[in-house]
Amino acid sequence: QVQLVESGGGLVQPGGSLRVSCAASGSIFSIYFMGWYRQAPGKQRKLVAGITDSGTTNYADSVKGRFTISRDNAKNTVYLQMNSLKPEDTAVYSCYAAIGPNGYWGQGTQVTVSS
């Protein structure tokens, strides 16, 4: 069984920074893709940023230049550094990992950007 455990969410003022982490554990041979998705109240969950095992990244247009995704393959951990946060970044951020033929989700962590 695979588990994804997120940490690092919280409340931050506009313009501030926050880093969220997601660690995968369990029966893992290799993780092809890890990503962060977010879902704001009343909206669909959308991809924020993703990274493959070779380091290829992609970002939603709304976060380009402000967010950076990275991963530590040895620790099966993915990070999302969020800078210049805006109120519209407020959402539940969930980690996703593609492991073999299966996909796994974390439980989600709340990020709130407010003064």
C-alpha positions, 0 to 999 in steps of 0.5 A: 500500500502507498501513502502520501502525507502532505505537510506545510499548509497554513495561513499566510498574508498576501505577498508571502511565501509557503512551502508544502511537502508530500512524502510517499511511503509504502511499496514503491518501486519508482514514481514516474510523476508527482504533482500538486493540484488545488481545489478552491471552494466551488471550483474543480480541482486543477493541476498547479505543478507537476514533475517527472522522475527525470525532472521535467516540470510543468506549471499552470499559467496562473502560478508560473514565475511564482511557484517552484516544484521540486522533488527528492527521488531518494526520499520519494518527496515532492515540494512546492515552493509558493512565493508572492502568494495571492488571495486567489491561491487559497485552496486545498492543495493535494499531492498526486503520485503516479506509481506504476499503473496506479495513481495515489492522492494525499489527504490535502492541506489547506493553504489560505492567503489572507490579510 
